[in-house]
Amino acid sequence: MGQLQDQVTFVTGGTSGIGAATATRFLAEGAIVITADIAGDPDHLLDVRDEAAVAAVVASIVEAHGRIDVVVNAAGVAGGGPVHMVDSDEWDRVMDINLKGTFNVCKHVCAQMITQRSGSVVNIASIEGIEGTEGGSVYNASKGGVIMLTKSMAIDYGPNQIRVNAVCPGGVSTPLLHSLIDQPGMEDYRAKMLGAHKLGRFGEPEEIANAVLFLASSEASFMTGSAMVVDGGMTAGLSGGFFGEF
């Protein structure tokens, strides 16, 4: 028996990166997995900014399966720059997908979970929601919002036995990351970012999916309101390289 055997799970952003790795991991653990995304081949084409569309997808899952046991909010986009250089439309785009999209999905899934008096919500945040980064602006703000939303939801829904947690990845080898760091002129930034990870490498989507699985499963039955950092030591502190390798 898998850790999520026969549990109904809903994964947004489920056709690429962390979302796709999570969907694959959940399937291996016996879950019934329903994916949503704006591209690829998901079960539902869905823009999480569209609340009516989100409500319709959630209703269709409940109609088909009678419940939703786990939801993973992995839909997200990058964006940023110094504030005076960020266009208002770009600010709205990133906030609407990363933060409002998470809100939209949680709003309609949690309404169902209340009737069940059970459920697990896992929101994909970022270490950039915990600490600032140069030019992070809107992305950092959106992911910081996801973390605070997670904590507030944990308080609100704990009495209904609904657990709400977040995962905060560091640099992970996803199309989203590489669309940024593999651009011409980004070589120095890429090297600095890689060097900030104390394990000397970026993470793999499957490694984040393992953390998501833990939080979603009964193994984390006493965890709610947590923002779990999975970052290869990036936020552990400053390394000056004084002692080299042992």
C-alpha positions as a Markdown table, in Angstrom:
| # | Residue | x | y | z |
|---|---|---|---|---|
| 1 | Met | 0.0 | 0.0 | 0.0 |
| 2 | Gly | 1.3 | 3.4 | -0.9 |
| 3 | Gln | 1.4 | 6.4 | 1.4 |
| 4 | Leu | -1.5 | 8.0 | -0.5 |
| 5 | Gln | -3.3 | 4.8 | -1.5 |
| 6 | Asp | -6.7 | 5.7 | -3.2 |
| 7 | Gln | -6.6 | 9.3 | -2.0 |
| 8 | Val | -7.9 | 11.9 | -4.4 |
| 9 | Thr | -5.2 | 14.5 | -5.1 |
| 10 | Phe | -5.4 | 17.7 | -7.1 |
| 11 | Val | -2.1 | 19.2 | -8.4 |
| 12 | Thr | -2.0 | 22.6 | -10.2 |
| 13 | Gly | 1.0 | 23.3 | -12.4 |
| 14 | Gly | 1.0 | 19.6 | -12.8 |
| 15 | Thr | 2.6 | 19.2 | -16.2 |
| 16 | Ser | 6.0 | 20.6 | -15.6 |
| 17 | Gly | 8.7 | 21.1 | -13.0 |
| 18 | Ile | 7.8 | 20.5 | -9.4 |
| 19 | Gly | 4.1 | 19.9 | -10.1 |
| 20 | Ala | 4.8 | 17.2 | -12.7 |
| 21 | Ala | 7.3 | 15.5 | -10.3 |
| 22 | Thr | 4.7 | 15.6 | -7.5 |
| 23 | Ala | 2.0 | 14.1 | -9.7 |
| 24 | Thr | 4.4 | 11.3 | -10.7 |
| 25 | Arg | 5.4 | 10.7 | -7.1 |
| 26 | Phe | 1.8 | 10.7 | -5.9 |
| 27 | Leu | 0.8 | 8.1 | -8.6 |
| 28 | Ala | 3.7 | 5.9 | -7.4 |
| 29 | Glu | 2.1 | 6.1 | -3.9 |
| 30 | Gly | -1.3 | 4.9 | -5.1 |
| 31 | Ala | -3.0 | 8.2 | -5.3 |
| 32 | Ile | -5.8 | 9.2 | -7.7 |
| 33 | Val | -4.1 | 12.2 | -9.3 |
| 34 | Ile | -5.9 | 15.0 | -11.2 |
| 35 | Thr | -3.7 | 17.6 | -12.8 |
| 36 | Ala | -4.4 | 21.1 | -14.0 |
| 37 | Asp | -2.2 | 23.5 | -16.0 |
| 38 | Ile | -2.3 | 26.0 | -18.8 |
| 39 | Ala | -0.1 | 23.9 | -21.1 |
| 40 | Gly | 1.1 | 20.3 | -21.7 |
| 41 | Asp | -1.4 | 17.5 | -21.3 |
| 42 | Pro | -3.2 | 18.0 | -18.0 |
| 43 | Asp | -6.5 | 16.5 | -17.0 |
| 44 | His | -7.8 | 20.1 | -16.9 |
| 45 | Leu | -6.6 | 23.1 | -18.8 |
| 46 | Leu | -6.8 | 25.8 | -16.1 |
| 47 | Asp | -5.7 | 29.3 | -15.5 |
| 48 | Val | -5.7 | 29.6 | -11.7 |
| 49 | Arg | -6.4 | 33.3 | -12.0 |
| 50 | Asp | -9.9 | 32.5 | -13.2 |
| 51 | Glu | -11.9 | 31.8 | -10.1 |
| 52 | Ala | -15.0 | 30.6 | -11.9 |
| 53 | Ala | -12.9 | 28.1 | -13.9 |
| 54 | Val | -11.2 | 26.9 | -10.6 |
| 55 | Ala | -14.6 | 26.4 | -9.0 |
| 56 | Ala | -15.8 | 24.4 | -12.0 |
| 57 | Val | -12.7 | 22.1 | -11.9 |
| 58 | Val | -13.0 | 21.5 | -8.2 |
| 59 | Ala | -16.7 | 20.7 | -8.6 |
| 60 | Ser | -16.0 | 18.2 | -11.4 |
| 61 | Ile | -13.4 | 16.4 | -9.2 |
| 62 | Val | -15.9 | 16.2 | -6.3 |
| 63 | Glu | -18.6 | 15.0 | -8.7 |
| 64 | Ala | -16.4 | 12.3 | -10.1 |
| 65 | His | -14.7 | 11.1 | -6.9 |
| 66 | Gly | -16.8 | 12.4 | -4.0 |
| 67 | Arg | -14.0 | 14.1 | -2.2 |
| 68 | Ile | -10.6 | 15.8 | -2.4 |
| 69 | Asp | -8.0 | 14.6 | 0.1 |
| 70 | Val | -4.9 | 16.5 | -1.0 |
| 71 | Val | -4.3 | 19.7 | -3.0 |
| 72 | Val | -0.9 | 20.9 | -4.1 |
| 73 | Asn | -0.6 | 24.4 | -5.4 |
| 74 | Ala | 2.4 | 24.3 | -7.7 |
| 75 | Ala | 1.2 | 26.7 | -10.5 |
| 76 | Gly | 3.6 | 29.7 | -10.5 |
| 77 | Val | 5.6 | 32.1 | -12.6 |
| 78 | Ala | 8.8 | 34.1 | -12.2 |
| 79 | Gly | 9.1 | 37.9 | -12.3 |
| 80 | Gly | 10.9 | 40.8 | -10.7 |
| 81 | Gly | 13.3 | 43.6 | -10.9 |
| 82 | Pro | 13.9 | 46.7 | -8.8 |
| 83 | Val | 10.5 | 48.2 | -8.0 |
| 84 | His | 10.9 | 51.3 | -10.0 |
| 85 | Met | 11.5 | 49.2 | -13.1 |
| 86 | Val | 8.5 | 46.8 | -12.6 |
| 87 | Asp | 5.5 | 47.5 | -14.8 |
| 88 | Ser | 2.2 | 47.5 | -12.9 |
| 89 | Asp | 0.8 | 44.9 | -15.3 |
| 90 | Glu | 3.8 | 42.6 | -14.6 |
| 91 | Trp | 3.3 | 43.0 | -10.9 |
| 92 | Asp | -0.4 | 42.0 | -11.2 |
| 93 | Arg | 0.5 | 39.0 | -13.4 |
| 94 | Val | 2.9 | 37.5 | -11.0 |
| 95 | Met | 0.8 | 38.3 | -7.9 |
| 96 | Asp | -2.4 | 37.0 | -9.6 |
| 97 | Ile | -0.9 | 33.7 | -10.6 |
| 98 | Asn | 1.4 | 33.0 | -7.6 |
| 99 | Leu | -0.7 | 34.4 | -4.7 |
| 100 | Lys | -4.3 | 34.9 | -5.9 |
| 101 | Gly | -4.2 | 31.7 | -7.9 |
| 102 | Thr | -3.2 | 29.8 | -4.7 |
| 103 | Phe | -6.0 | 31.6 | -2.9 |
| 104 | Asn | -8.6 | 30.7 | -5.6 |
| 105 | Val | -7.8 | 27.0 | -5.5 |
| 106 | Cys | -7.6 | 26.9 | -1.7 |
| 107 | Lys | -10.9 | 28.7 | -1.4 |
| 108 | His | -12.9 | 26.1 | -3.3 |
| 109 | Val | -11.0 | 23.0 | -2.2 |
| 110 | Cys | -11.2 | 23.9 | 1.5 |
| 111 | Ala | -14.9 | 24.4 | 1.2 |
| 112 | Gln | -15.1 | 20.8 | 0.2 |
| 113 | Met | -12.6 | 19.7 | 2.8 |
| 114 | Ile | -14.7 | 21.3 | 5.5 |
| 115 | Thr | -17.6 | 19.0 | 4.7 |
| 116 | Gln | -15.2 | 16.0 | 4.9 |
| 117 | Arg | -13.6 | 17.3 | 8.1 |
| 118 | Ser | -10.3 | 16.2 | 6.7 |
| 119 | Gly | -7.7 | 17.2 | 4.1 |
| 120 | Ser | -4.1 | 18.3 | 3.4 |
| 121 | Val | -3.1 | 21.4 | 1.5 |
| 122 | Val | 0.5 | 21.9 | 0.3 |
| 123 | Asn | 1.4 | 25.2 | -1.2 |
| 124 | Ile | 4.7 | 25.6 | -3.1 |
| 125 | Ala | 6.3 | 28.8 | -1.8 |
| 126 | Ser | 10.0 | 29.6 | -2.1 |
| 127 | Ile | 13.0 | 30.5 | 0.1 |
| 128 | Glu | 12.5 | 33.9 | -1.7 |
| 129 | Gly | 9.4 | 34.2 | 0.4 |
| 130 | Ile | 11.5 | 34.0 | 3.5 |
| 131 | Glu | 14.5 | 36.2 | 2.6 |
| 132 | Gly | 15.0 | 39.0 | 0.1 |
| 133 | Thr | 16.9 | 38.7 | -3.1 |
| 134 | Glu | 18.3 | 41.3 | -5.4 |
| 135 | Gly | 15.6 | 42.3 | -7.8 |
| 136 | Gly | 13.2 | 39.9 | -6.2 |
| 137 | Ser | 10.4 | 42.4 | -5.6 |
| 138 | Val | 7.1 | 40.9 | -6.9 |
| 139 | Tyr | 8.2 | 37.3 | -6.9 |
| 140 | Asn | 9.4 | 37.5 | -3.3 |
| 141 | Ala | 6.3 | 39.4 | -2.3 |
| 142 | Ser | 4.1 | 36.8 | -3.9 |
| 143 | Lys | 5.8 | 33.8 | -2.2 |
| 144 | Gly | 6.0 | 35.6 | 1.1 |
| 145 | Gly | 2.2 | 36.0 | 0.7 |
| 146 | Val | 1.8 | 32.3 | 0.1 |
| 147 | Ile | 3.7 | 31.5 | 3.3 |
| 148 | Met | 1.5 | 33.9 | 5.4 |
| 149 | Leu | -1.6 | 32.6 | 3.6 |
| 150 | Thr | -0.5 | 29.1 | 4.6 |
| 151 | Lys | -0.1 | 30.0 | 8.3 |
| 152 | Ser | -3.4 | 31.8 | 8.4 |
| 153 | Met | -5.2 | 28.9 | 6.8 |
| 154 | Ala | -3.6 | 26.4 | 9.2 |
| 155 | Ile | -5.2 | 28.4 | 12.1 |
| 156 | Asp | -8.6 | 28.7 | 10.5 |
| 157 | Tyr | -9.0 | 25.1 | 9.3 |
| 158 | Gly | -7.2 | 23.2 | 12.0 |
| 159 | Pro | -10.4 | 22.6 | 13.9 |
| 160 | Asn | -11.8 | 20.9 | 10.8 |
| 161 | Gln | -8.7 | 18.5 | 10.7 |
| 162 | Ile | -7.4 | 20.2 | 7.6 |
| 163 | Arg | -3.7 | 20.6 | 7.6 |
| 164 | Val | -2.0 | 23.4 | 5.6 |
| 165 | Asn | 1.7 | 23.5 | 5.0 |
| 166 | Ala | 4.1 | 25.0 | 2.5 |
| 167 | Val | 7.4 | 23.9 | 0.9 |
| 168 | Cys | 10.1 | 26.5 | 0.3 |
| 169 | Pro | 12.5 | 25.2 | -2.4 |
| 170 | Gly | 15.9 | 26.7 | -3.2 |
| 171 | Gly | 17.2 | 26.6 | -6.7 |
| 172 | Val | 15.6 | 23.6 | -8.5 |
| 173 | Ser | 16.4 | 22.4 | -12.0 |
| 174 | Thr | 13.0 | 23.3 | -13.6 |
| 175 | Pro | 12.1 | 25.0 | -16.9 |
| 176 | Leu | 11.2 | 28.0 | -14.8 |
| 177 | Leu | 14.7 | 28.3 | -13.3 |
| 178 | His | 16.6 | 27.6 | -16.4 |
| 179 | Ser | 14.5 | 30.1 | -18.4 |
| 180 | Leu | 16.2 | 32.7 | -16.2 |
| 181 | Ile | 19.7 | 31.6 | -15.4 |
| 182 | Asp | 20.5 | 30.2 | -18.8 |
| 183 | Gln | 20.0 | 33.5 | -20.6 |
| 184 | Pro | 23.1 | 35.2 | -22.2 |
| 185 | Gly | 24.8 | 37.5 | -19.7 |
| 186 | Met | 23.6 | 35.5 | -16.7 |
| 187 | Glu | 26.7 | 33.3 | -16.3 |
| 188 | Asp | 28.1 | 35.1 | -13.2 |
| 189 | Tyr | 24.7 | 35.2 | -11.5 |
| 190 | Arg | 24.2 | 31.5 | -12.2 |
| 191 | Ala | 27.6 | 30.7 | -10.7 |
| 192 | Lys | 26.9 | 32.7 | -7.6 |
| 193 | Met | 23.5 | 31.2 | -7.2 |
| 194 | Leu | 24.9 | 27.7 | -7.6 |
| 195 | Gly | 27.7 | 28.5 | -5.1 |
| 196 | Ala | 25.1 | 29.6 | -2.5 |
| 197 | His | 23.8 | 26.1 | -2.3 |
| 198 | Lys | 26.0 | 24.4 | 0.3 |
| 199 | Leu | 25.6 | 21.0 | -1.4 |
| 200 | Gly | 27.2 | 22.5 | -4.5 |
| 201 | Arg | 24.3 | 21.8 | -6.8 |
| 202 | Phe | 20.7 | 22.7 | -7.7 |
| 203 | Gly | 17.9 | 20.5 | -6.5 |
| 204 | Glu | 15.9 | 18.1 | -8.7 |
| 205 | Pro | 12.1 | 18.4 | -8.9 |
| 206 | Glu | 11.8 | 14.9 | -7.5 |
| 207 | Glu | 13.6 | 16.0 | -4.3 |
| 208 | Ile | 11.0 | 18.6 | -3.8 |
| 209 | Ala | 8.2 | 16.2 | -4.6 |
| 210 | Asn | 9.5 | 13.9 | -1.8 |
| 211 | Ala | 9.0 | 16.8 | 0.7 |
| 212 | Val | 5.5 | 17.5 | -0.7 |
| 213 | Leu | 4.6 | 13.8 | -0.4 |
| 214 | Phe | 5.7 | 13.8 | 3.3 |
| 215 | Leu | 3.6 | 16.9 | 4.1 |
| 216 | Ala | 0.6 | 15.5 | 2.2 |
| 217 | Ser | 0.7 | 12.1 | 3.9 |
| 218 | Ser | -0.2 | 10.9 | 7.3 |
| 219 | Glu | 3.5 | 10.8 | 8.1 |
| 220 | Ala | 3.1 | 14.6 | 8.8 |
| 221 | Ser | -0.1 | 14.2 | 10.7 |
| 222 | Phe | 1.0 | 16.6 | 13.5 |
| 223 | Met | 2.3 | 19.3 | 11.1 |
| 224 | Thr | 0.3 | 22.3 | 10.0 |
| 225 | Gly | 1.3 | 25.9 | 9.5 |
| 226 | Ser | 4.9 | 24.9 | 8.6 |
| 227 | Ala | 7.0 | 26.4 | 5.8 |
| 228 | Met | 9.4 | 23.5 | 5.1 |
| 229 | Val | 12.8 | 24.7 | 3.6 |
| 230 | Val | 14.3 | 22.3 | 1.0 |
| 231 | Asp | 17.2 | 24.3 | -0.4 |
| 232 | Gly | 20.5 | 22.4 | -0.3 |
| 233 | Gly | 21.6 | 24.6 | 2.6 |
| 234 | Met | 21.1 | 27.9 | 0.7 |
| 235 | Thr | 19.6 | 29.7 | 3.7 |
| 236 | Ala | 21.8 | 28.0 | 6.3 |
| 237 | Gly | 24.1 | 31.1 | 6.4 |
| 238 | Leu | 27.2 | 32.7 | 4.8 |
| 239 | Ser | 30.0 | 30.5 | 3.7 |
| 240 | Gly | 33.4 | 32.1 | 3.3 |
| 241 | Gly | 35.3 | 29.1 | 2.2 |
| 242 | Phe | 37.9 | 29.5 | 4.9 |
| 243 | Phe | 38.4 | 25.8 | 5.5 |
| 244 | Gly | 37.9 | 24.4 | 2.1 |
| 245 | Glu | 36.9 | 20.8 | 1.8 |
| 246 | Phe | 37.6 | 18.2 | 4.5 |
